[in-house]
Amino acid sequence: MSTEPIDLHTALASFDALWSPRVVTRVNDYDVRIAKVAGEHVWHTHENTDEFFLVLDGELTIALRDREVVLPRGAVFVVPRGVEHRPSSADGASILMFEPTGTSTVGDRHDPVPDHVDATTGHAL
């Protein structure tokens, strides 16, 4: 863990992969992850944890089964545990997420994972 400040713009510039979160730091037992996104993720559910999203740049849409939540730059949203959701971004976005260390990017239950979605628990920067 770094004891120096982390510049998120520099961290985001260090990779190009979409839907492939990078762990920038940890807080207690939580990863602070950043990701570049474009197009659609996969419908999925995290059974035992909420999922926090902060849009750093662009716009993110989170589809829920009963509605869509549109998050412009600077907006935050928490998907409650057990709620099926699918993030997407038509024009691309950069996001920050808080998730318990070891949480899969596609949750505990999910649709088939397309090649453009990283189904791991995130990569260290």
N, C-alpha and C positions, 0 to 999 in steps of 0.2 A: 504494500500500500504506500502510495506516495505521500510524503509530508509537505509537498509543495502544491501551490494552487494549480488547478487544471483548467486550461482554456478550452472551452467546449468547441469553439470554432476551429481551433487547431486540431483537436481530437477528431472532429468530423471530417476534416480535410485529409486525415491519415488513411482513409479507406473509401472504397467506392461501392462495395457490395450492398445491394438493397435487401431489406428484411433480414439483416444479419447483425443483431445488436452487439455492441462492444461494451464491456464493463469498464467504466471510467474510474469507479471507486466503490467502496463498500461502506455502509452505515449499519453498525451492529450486524445483524444477520441478513441484511438486504443488499442486493446489487443495485447500483445506480448505472443504468444502461442508456446508451444513445444509439440511435439507428437512423439510417436514411431509408425512406420508404417511397414507393411509387407503385401504382396499380393496386391490386387487391392482395391481402393476406389470405388466410383461410378461416372459415368459421371454426371457433374453438371455445372451450370452457376451461377455466381454472377452478377446480372444485373447492380448493382449500385456501385461496388467497384472493384478495382484491387486486386489481391492476391499475396503477396510476400512470396517466399519460400527461405530459406537458409538451405542447407544440413549440419548438424553438424557431422554426421557419416553415413557411408554406401553410397548408391547410390539411387537416386530417379529418376523415369521416369515420365514425365508428357506428357500424350497423348493428343494431340489436334486433331481435325478432319482431318487436312491435314498433320500432321507430329508428330514425337515424339521428346521431348527434354530430354536429359539424363544429369542429374546433379550429378557429383561426390562430394565427401566431400569438403566443402568449397565453393561450387558454389551457386550462387543466380539466381533466375529467377522470373519475374513478369508475371502473367497471366492477360492480360488486361480485364477490366470489359466487360461482355457480351460474353466472349469467352468460349465455352464449353470445358471442360477438365476433365481428369481422372488421378490422381496421382496413382503410383504403385511403389512397390519395391520388386523385386524377392527375394533378400536375407535379406531384412530388412534395415531400416534406422532410424535415428533420425533427426527431422527437426524443424526449427523455422519459424513461420509465423507472419506477421503483418496483422491484419484485424480490421476494425471498431468494437468497442464493440457491442456485440449483433448479429454479423454475424453468421449465421448458417454454420456448417461445410459442409453441402450439398447444400449450395447456395439457390437461389430462384427457380430454375427449376432443376429437377434431375430425374434420372432413379429410379426405386424402390430401397429402401435402404435395403441392406442385414443386417443380425443380427450383423455382425462383425464391422459395421460402426456406430459410435456415431453421431446422427443427431442433437445434441444440439448446443449451442453456446460456448461450452468449459466449463471446470470445473476449479475452483480455486485450487491452490496447497495448 
